[in-house]
Amino acid sequence: MNIQAACDYKCRFAYAAVAAPGGTNDLAAFRKTGLSQMIQKLPPRKFVVGDNAHVCCETLLTPFSGVEKNDPAKYSYNFYLSQMRIHIEQTFGIMKGNGEYCNNHFR
């Protein structure tokens, strides 16, 4: 299954959808969800952090890749962006590893 999800800075799911079969690339699955429309409607200066599977826009920040990522400023941007992206991995880890925590926070 391809699951598209978003969390907040406290590792709480804010959105989750089983978007497509497992072999579907993330961008195609993302476009099938309501999350993509919600991100496009964010007010000014509000952002969502994504990974390279997504297309960078005014409200969706993604890392630089290829030759660009070697530029010192872009390297720093990627570093801090990755620090924020770690939260979604942690959120899935919390859900998988500690059912008690999940049951108490997702009612």
C-alpha positions as CSV (number, residue, x, y, z in Angstrom):
1,M,0.0,0.0,0.0
2,N,1.1,3.5,-0.7
3,I,0.2,5.6,2.3
4,Q,0.4,9.4,2.1
5,A,0.6,11.0,5.6
6,A,1.4,14.3,7.3
7,C,2.2,14.9,10.9
8,D,2.8,17.9,13.2
9,Y,6.0,18.8,15.1
10,K,4.8,16.7,18.1
11,C,4.7,13.6,15.9
12,R,0.9,13.5,15.8
13,F,-0.7,12.4,12.5
14,A,-2.6,15.3,10.9
15,Y,-3.6,13.4,7.8
16,A,-3.3,9.9,6.4
17,A,-4.7,8.2,3.4
18,V,-4.2,4.8,1.8
19,A,-3.6,6.4,-1.6
20,A,-2.8,3.7,-4.0
21,P,-1.3,0.2,-4.5
22,G,2.2,-0.3,-3.2
23,G,3.9,-0.1,-6.6
24,T,2.5,3.4,-7.3
25,N,5.1,6.2,-7.2
26,D,4.6,8.8,-4.4
27,L,3.8,11.7,-6.6
28,A,0.9,9.9,-8.4
29,A,-0.5,8.7,-5.1
30,F,-0.2,12.1,-3.5
31,R,-2.1,13.7,-6.4
32,K,-5.0,11.2,-5.7
33,T,-5.4,12.5,-2.1
34,G,-7.1,15.5,-0.6
35,L,-3.7,16.5,1.0
36,S,-2.4,18.0,-2.3
37,Q,-5.4,20.4,-2.5
38,M,-5.1,21.3,1.2
39,I,-1.5,22.1,0.8
40,Q,-2.2,24.3,-2.2
41,K,-4.7,26.3,-0.2
42,L,-2.4,27.1,2.8
43,P,-2.3,30.8,3.8
44,P,0.9,32.8,3.0
45,R,4.0,31.8,5.0
46,K,2.6,28.4,5.9
47,F,4.4,25.4,4.5
48,V,4.5,21.6,4.4
49,V,7.8,19.8,4.1
50,G,8.0,17.0,1.6
51,D,10.7,14.7,0.0
52,N,12.1,14.5,-3.5
53,A,9.1,12.5,-4.7
54,H,7.0,15.8,-4.6
55,V,7.2,18.9,-6.6
56,C,8.4,22.0,-4.8
57,C,6.0,24.9,-4.8
58,E,5.1,28.0,-2.7
59,T,3.5,25.9,0.0
60,L,5.4,22.5,-0.3
61,L,9.1,22.6,0.4
62,T,11.3,19.8,-1.0
63,P,15.1,19.3,-1.0
64,F,17.5,20.2,-3.7
65,S,19.0,17.3,-5.6
66,G,21.7,16.7,-8.2
67,V,24.4,19.2,-8.6
68,E,22.4,21.9,-6.9
69,K,22.7,20.1,-3.5
70,N,26.4,20.8,-3.4
71,D,26.0,24.5,-3.2
72,P,26.7,25.4,0.5
73,A,23.5,27.4,1.0
74,K,21.4,24.6,-0.6
75,Y,23.2,22.0,1.4
76,S,22.3,23.8,4.6
77,Y,18.7,24.2,3.4
78,N,18.6,20.4,2.7
79,F,20.0,19.6,6.2
80,Y,17.4,21.7,8.1
81,L,14.6,20.4,5.8
82,S,15.7,16.8,6.6
83,Q,15.6,17.6,10.3
84,M,11.9,18.5,9.9
85,R,11.2,15.5,7.6
86,I,12.4,13.1,10.3
87,H,9.2,13.8,12.2
88,I,7.1,11.7,9.8
89,E,9.5,8.8,10.2
90,Q,9.4,9.1,14.0
91,T,5.6,9.3,13.9
92,F,5.3,6.0,12.0
93,G,7.8,4.5,14.4
94,I,5.8,5.6,17.4
95,M,2.7,4.1,15.8
96,K,4.3,0.8,15.0
97,G,6.3,0.4,18.2
98,N,4.0,1.6,20.9
99,G,0.3,0.8,20.5
100,E,-0.5,2.2,23.9
101,Y,0.8,5.6,22.8
102,C,-1.2,5.5,19.6
103,N,-4.4,4.4,21.4
104,N,-4.1,7.3,23.8
105,H,-3.4,10.0,21.2
106,F,-5.6,9.0,18.2
107,R,-9.1,8.7,19.6
